[in-house]
Amino acid sequence: MTQKSKNKIIFWLNADLLQFCLAYYFQKSYKGELFSIIDITNKPKDFFKEQNLVKFSKSWFFHDHIKVKKNPDLKYLENFEKKYNINLSELASNDRIFNHFNDCYKFSEEEINSILEHECKFFEKVLDDVQPDFFITGETALRPHHLFYEICKKRGIKILMLNHANWKTFCYISQERHKFDDIKKISDEEYKECNFEFLQDLWEKNKVSKHHSKFFSEIKNSKISLFKAAIKFLLLNNDNINTHYTYFGRHKFKILYKEIQYSIKKRQRKHFIDLNLLQKFNYDKPFVYMPLHQEPERSLLIAAPKFSDQIKTIKETVKSLPPNYELYVKEHPTQGPARGWRDISFYEEIIKMNNVKIFHPNFDSKILLKNCKLVFSVGGTSNFEASFFGKPSIMFADLGYALIPSIKKLNSYEELKEGIIDCMNIHVNPNHVYSYIKILESNSFDFDILNLETNYQNFFYMNGNLVDVIIDDDKMKRFLLDNKNELENLALEFINKIN
């Protein structure tokens, strides 16, 4: 395939090694000029400094350019916000390093503004110097990565973001997370075989939750790997604490103490959940179903920053319900395995609420989907799943599922009362759901992103227990060879998208 000109392409590299592996195979079939911003800890830094596997014209180590100083330039930040129409304060208040999720260090407003100033100036300088044509990235899970993505988007740089399709092991590449490029509506075509029984059978075969369950059952499941990681962590230097603001306050013995404390709390919280969260279903009143989001997670902090307080969302939703309705809340099944269960006070507050019931994470969500009148989720796969059961749904995040007419996006809590009434009167057309699936499958390709993540977590990161590790050049070559077929195919998908 001929290439008209030599495009400049910038990658965001981090502890998610997929992007580096992608760049390795991408360069073999595409004659562009490659650049990278690298957001990693200090121990793997030497590998990225010295490696010759990917021929980057220039690379920048993110944390080398981020300093904390006094008297940040607030005028610059104000002008930056106007220039790009980006709300830096909102991004910062939902940053898991700056907010209440970080129990190791409390950042002052001055420190936060200083970090933001250095980030913005650094990102602008990189983009001014490179003038890239494309930005290749995975989903932007953390705020600095997402900020860089937003700046690229506002500058008109073409984004190639790898999205998990939340269907089978499919992925697709698009400008925005979980939205297809240039598809604004779905077909009204009728399919003879399509009914909700057919759709539910399809969902059971292809739902993404079983892949997530497999992933979380395989990561951090080895006590031997955990013990080895703990020993390595205690014996090796912890110099990130001086060079990476994300590591401020993370002293070795403080972290060890907190890990022991976390393990004890996790068991206590699970015991409370088993005793107090509902595991039986008694349908006595009509209800709206609201599954909780895992926290901390991108789906709230970045995708729906105005609605990241789930307790507030529950209160606002139950206030907006029609008379005689209840709200059924369900804990996320991977909250414990992925992030640790929430504080007991969180569950107690929900239990005390009038017209609210909270269900155990292991309770079968199908029962709730089948019997509810409406599904409400800030921005999760439950909106998509609801349509397979003929149930309308409401969300606050801006996701591609909204192509299905029975999924309504709202912009504020004030719209909830009217939105709930309107949605309850919607008839879900199974043909619309099937039409969306056809769009999803025709615009996606098979790439098991969770399997690749499991592979590199086990191969490099001691079963996902320690990411600040030395990466060996020969070991990386072995990993690239072991996963050659999948990564070559993925690189070709990106090249096809560019061409």
ABEGO torsion letter per residue (X at the ends): XBBABBBBBBBBBBABAAAAAAAAAAAAABBBBBBBBBBBBAAAAAAAAABAABBBABBBBAAAABBBBBGBBAAAAAAAAAAAGBBAAAAAAABAAABAABAABBBBAAAAAAAAAAAAAAAAAAAAAAGBABBBBBBBABAAAAAAAAAAAAAGBBBBBBBBAGBEABBBBBABBGBBBGBABBBABBBAABBAAAAAAAAAAABAAAAAAAAAAABGABAAAAAAAAAAAAABBBAAAAABAAABGBBAAAAAAAAAAAAAAAAAAAAAAAAABBABBBBABBBBBBBBBBOBBAAAAAABAAAABAAAAAAAAAAABBBGBBBBBBBBAAAAAAAEBBBAAAAAAAAABBGBBBBBAABBAAAAAAABABBBBAGBAAAAAAAAAGBBBBBABBBAAAABAABBBBABAAAAAAAAAAAAABBBBAAAAAAAAAAAAAABBBBBAAAAAAAAAAAAAGGGABABBBBBAAAAAAAAAAAAAAAAAAAAAAAAAAX
